[in-house]
Amino acid sequence: MQFYSTNNPALRASLEEAIFKGLPDDNGLFMPVEIPRLSDHFLQNLRNYSFQEIAFEITRNLLHADIPENEIRRIIETAIDFPAPAIKLDDETYILELFHGPSLAFKDFGARFMAQTMSYFNRKEGNELVILVATSGDTGGAVAAGFYKTPGIQVVILYPSGKVSPLQEKQLTTLGHNITALEVAGTFDDCQTLVKKAFLDSTVTKPIRLSSANSINIARLIPQSFYYFEAYKQVADQGKPVVFSIPSGNFGNLTAGLLAQKMGLPVAHFIAATNANDVVPEYLASGAYTPRTSQRTLSNAMDVGAPSNFARMLDIYCSTWNNMRQDISGFSFTDAETKVAMKEIKQRYNYIIDPHGAVGYLAFREFQKTNPGHLGVVLETAHPSKFIEDVESILEQTIEVPERLQSMSASEKHAVQMSTDYADFKAWLLSRYTI
């Protein structure tokens, strides 16, 4: 499959080039030249396929020209080895639990798939590959777990100091081996800017083989489409049009849903649910896109003021505002509203939801006011124990922490302190990874 840049459709790259480059040279984002529609037989019989079989069929249709089918099957069986159950709250609301992977976040799907795909292509390379990733919370933990001890690959994770939860920070800073954490004295946007500048700096990319594991990398985006099909399979027999409500920060998750729709999944509508960082809901309402410095909120993984994947969303809709807002509605909510929703869900359904999922729940409820009769699937993107201090305080009760997080909480943090000055970051990279 060929990929083009969102800034220049004439600029093309192979799958291998797109994965390892992360970003095109013109600072756009890679998109597939063609998004194949899956067969009607497959789409109409989703309930007869396992999650792994669904993931294999999607990947085979997209990447069969680049990776042999036996290797695709191996990648899927290794990466997608945990479920994505849709939990019923009521007749119109389901919670899609995406936290059953090793880092307890939805990004495990993309990170594990990407690690296996990169490992397949990296076999023939003699030089070490350095993965750069900026995280606002969950991405770093998923990438660290997905790439941990992967031969020939080093991972550098940049995260904003004091702006991720304590357990999220432990997931970034305690593994060691081929995982290095940089604690940046700034925001997530600062971290993302450092990563982007490095990819566009030839004095860095020539001596160091760089790639990215953020949702800007197409290998992260493709597997995130899998669970939209898996969710639809679980709720389609309800006979109602299906709407996905997606807690959104960098908008990779929503973009993956749009890819699933392009491949034929009959999604009735998407809901972009955000916290105070509402540049996309603002765009959907007014047609004006105004990136700004991110604000810190309770749902910290969504604290993004300049979402990278918005460029892909514009590309899918040919930068046509009216077309995008026909398929996507946007809503934003305050921390106070998020806390009320978390309490309501616990009291009404005896279900504990994390702050990000609560924002998605609120958005679907808002959508229902003018669009009754739809079935909503709310993406629960992380296990609530990853935000245990806030969740326990809001719900006034103790919540269970999975053993794999408990064991990390006692581990010692190791992080390199880093400023927001690109010169400092560049000097550190060159001193550490130049051959």
N, C-alpha and C positions, 0 to 999 in steps of 0.2 A: 504494500500500500504506500502511496505517496502522500506527503503532507505539505501544506503551503503555509506561509506566514499571513497572519491576519492583517499585517501592514502592507503586504505585497503578494497577491495571489500568484505572481509569476515566480516567486522564490520557492523552490521545491526541495524536499529532503526525503530520504528513505526512512523507514521505521527506525532502523538502527541509528541513523544520523539524528533523527528527531529526539530519540530517547537520550542519547549521550550528550547532545548539545543543550537540551533543555529549552533554550530560547533560540529563535532565529537571530541571525546577525543584525537584523534591522530592529530588534527589540520588540517584535510582535510576539504572537503565540502560535504554535503549530496547531493546525486543524487538518483532518483528513480530507483529501481531495474529493473522495466519494464516501458517503455513509450508506452502506448497503441496507436495503430493507430485508428483514428476515422473512422466511416463507410463511404464508398464511397457515399452513398445516402446523408449523411449530407454534405460532402465536395463538392459534385456537386450541392447542393441546398443552399449554404450559403446565397445567395441573398434573400431567403425566410424567413430567421431567423432574429429576432431583435438582437441587441448587447447583451442584457441580456440573450437571449435564446442561443446564441453562447457560452457565458461565462458559462452558466449552463451546457451545453452539455460537454464542455471540463472538467469542474470540476467534473461532475458526472462520467465521464469515468476514471478520475484519482483517485478520493477520495471516491467513493461510498462505499467501504468496511470500511471506517473510520468515515464517517459522513452521517447520514440519508438524503435522498433526500429532505425532507421538510426543513431540516436545511440548506442544500446546496442552495436551492432556496432562503431562507431568507437571507443568507450571500450575495448572488449575488445581490438580489434586494436592499439590504442596501448599499453595497459597490460600485456597478457599476451603479450609477444613474446619469451619465453624459455621453455625447457623445464623439466620436473620429472621427470627420469628415475628409475626405480626400479632400483637396482643390486643384483644378486644376490650375497649372501655365501655362502649355502648353500641347501639345498632348503626350509628353513623360515624364512629370514631375508633380508629385503630392506632396503636403505637408500634412503629417498626423499630425493634430493638437491634441496633447496629453495634452493640458493645460486647459481643461475645468472643472477640478475638483477644490476642495476648496483651494488648495495651488498653483494652476496654474502651475503644473508640472506633467510630466508623472508618477512620483512616487506615485501620489494619488491612482492609480489603485492598486498597490501592497500594499501600507500602509493600505488602507481601508479594503481590502480583508483580510490582515493579522490580523488587529485589530479584525475583526468580527470572524475569525477562532480561534484566541487565546482566545477571550472572550467565545466562545462555549466550548472549552476544559477547561478553567480556572474556570468554574462554580463550579466544585467539590472541588476546592482547598481552603484551609483556609488561607494560607500564601500569602502575597502580591507578585506579580511578578514585577521584575525590568527589564525594557528593556534598553539595552545599544545600542546606535547607533552613528557611526561616520559619519559626512557629509562633503562633499566638496561643498555643496550648496543646492540642491533641496531636497535631502533625508530627511534632518532634518525637513524642513517645512511640507513635506507630512506626516511624521511620527507624528509630533506634532499635526497636524490637524486630522489625522486618529485615534489617540489614546486619544485625548483630553477628559477628564472626563470619560474614560472607567473604570468601577468599578474594583477594585482589581489590577490595573496595574499602576505602576510608570514608567516614561520615562526619561532617562538621555541622552541628546544629546551633543556630543563632536564636536566642530567645530574649524577650524584654525583661530586664531585671525587675522583680517585684510585681510582675503582671501576669504570672501564671500561678495556678494553685500549688501548694506545697507538694502534693503527691504527683502532679504533673511534672514539677521540677525534678523530683526524685527519678522519674522515668527517663529524664534526659541526661542526668548527671551521675548516675551510679553504675552504669554498665561497664564503662571503660572499654578495654580491648581496642576495637576499631571505631569506637564512638567517642567523639570529643564535643563537649558543650561549651558554647561561648555565651556568657551572660552580658548582654548589651545594655549599656546605660541609656535606654531610650524606649521607644514604642515598637510594636510589631512592624509598623510601616518603616521605621528606621532599619530594622533587621532585613526586611524585604528589599529595601533600597541598596543596602550593602551587597546582598547576594546578586541583585541585577547588575550593579556596577561591575562586579567581578567578572560576570559572564560577558560583559561588553568590553572588557579591558584586555587587549591582545598581549600586553606584557605579563598578564596572569595566565591567560588561556593557552599561550604557546608553551611555557615550561611545565604547566600542570594540566593533566586531563581532568576537566571539570564536568560535572553534570548536576542536575537538580532533582530533588524528590518532592518539591512542593506541587500543588495541584496545577501549577503552570506546566508541569511535564505531562505530556500526553499519555504516558504509561501509567500515571496515577489516575487519570480521568477515565480511561476505558473501563477498568474493573468496577468503578463506582456506578456504572450503569447496570451492573449485574443485579443488584438488590432491588432495583425498581421492578424488574421482571419478576423476581422472587416474591416481592410484596404483592404485586398485582395477582399472581397465581393464587395467593392465599385468600384474597378478598373478592375476587371477580364473581364468585357465585352468589354474592349479595344482590346482584342485578341493578346496582346503582352506578352512575358515572363516578369514576375514581379521581380524586384530587390528592395531590401530594403537597403537604405543607413542610417546608424545608428551612430549618434554622440556618441562617446564611451569614458568612463573614467574607471569605474570599471568593465565594460563589462557584467553587469547583463542583460542589455537590449538586447544585441546581443545574449547572451546565451538563453534568452527566445525565441528569433526568431528561434534558432536552435531546441529548444524543439517543437515549432509549426511545423517546417519542419518534425521532427521525427514523429509527430502525423498525418502527411499526407498532410499538406498544401504545394501546389506545388510551392514553392519559387525557382526561377531560380538561384538566387545568393544573397549573403549578402556582404555589403561593410562596413568595419570597418573604420570609419572616426574619426581621432584624431587631436588634436592640436600638439604642440611641444612634448608632452608626448607620444611618438610614439613607445613604446616598442613592441606592438602587430603588427603594420604594419612592423616594422623592422623584427620581427620573421617571418611573412608571406613572406617577401622578401628573407630572408637569412637562416631561420631555426635556428637562434640564438636568444634565449630569455634572455635579459639582463635587469632586473629591475634596476631602478635607482631613485634617489631623484627626486620628481616631480618639474616641473618648473611652475611658476605662469604665467597664460595667460589670455587673454580676455574672453575665454570660461572656466571660473574657475571651473565649476562642472565636467569638464573632466581632471582636473589637478591631475592625478593619475600616479605615477611612478611604482607601483607594483600592478596591477589590480588583485584582489582576484579571480574573476570569470574566469580568464585564466585557472585555474586548471580544471574547469568544461569543458571548451572548449577542453582542451587536453584530458580529459576523454571521451568526446563524440567521438573524433577522434582517440582514443586509442594511443594518443601521436604520431600520424603519420602526419608529416609535410605536405607531398605531398597531403594527403587526405583533410586536412584542407584548404590548399590554393586553391584547386579546387572549394570549395564552398564559400570561403571568400577572398575578395581582401582588401588590406589595403592602406590607403592614409593619409598623415598628411599635415597640413597647418599652416602657420605662422599667427600671429595676423594681419599683414598687408594684407595678402590675404583674411582673414576673413572680414576685413572692406570693402575691394573692393567688395566682394560678397554681403554683406548686402546692399551696395549702388546699385549694379547692379539689385538685386531682387526688390528693391523699384522702381527703374527707369523703368525697363522693364515690371514688372508685377503689380506694385502698391501694393506690399505685403510687410509688415514689418515683418522681421524675426529676431530672437535673434541670438547671436553669435554662439551658439551651433548648431542650425539648419543650419546656414550659412556654417559651416564646413561640415555638411552632404550634403548640396547642392553642394559644391565644389567637394566633393568626387564622387558624382554621375556624375558630368560633366567630371571629369577625367576618370571615368570608361567608359563613352560613347565614348571617343576618340578611344578606341580599341574594344568596344562592342556595335556597333550601333543597333538600333531596339528594345532595351529593354525599358520597362516602369519603371521608377524609383519612388519609394515612399520614400521621405525623412522625417525622424522622426523629428518633431519640438517639442522638449522636454519640453520647458517652455515658458510662455508668455513673450514677449519682455519687458514688463514693469517691470519684476523682475530685469532687468539690465538697468533701465531707464537712469542712468547717461551716460553709454557708448553708448546706442542705440541713445539717443537724440543727443549726441555729434557727432557720426559718420554720422547720417542721417541729422543733422542740422535742426531738426524739433521737435516739441513737440508731444509726443505720449500719448494716453489715458491710465490711470491707472484704472483698475477695482476697484469698490468701496471697496471690501473686503481687497484689499491691501492698499488703501488710509486710511482706518480706522486704520490699524496697524501702519502706518508711524508716527502717532501722539502719539502712546503708548510708555510707558517708558520701556527701556531695563532693564532686570534683568539677569545677568549672573555671574557664579562663575569663577573666574580666576584660571587656572590650568596650571602647568608646564608640560613638556614632560616626567618627571621622574615618572615611574610607581609606585614607593613607595608612592609618593604624592597622586596619583589617588586612589591607593588601600586604603590608610588611610582614604581618604574622603568617599569612598564607605562604608567601614566598620563602620565609625562613624555615617553615616546617615541611613543605611538600615539594620544593624544587629539588630535582635530582642533581 
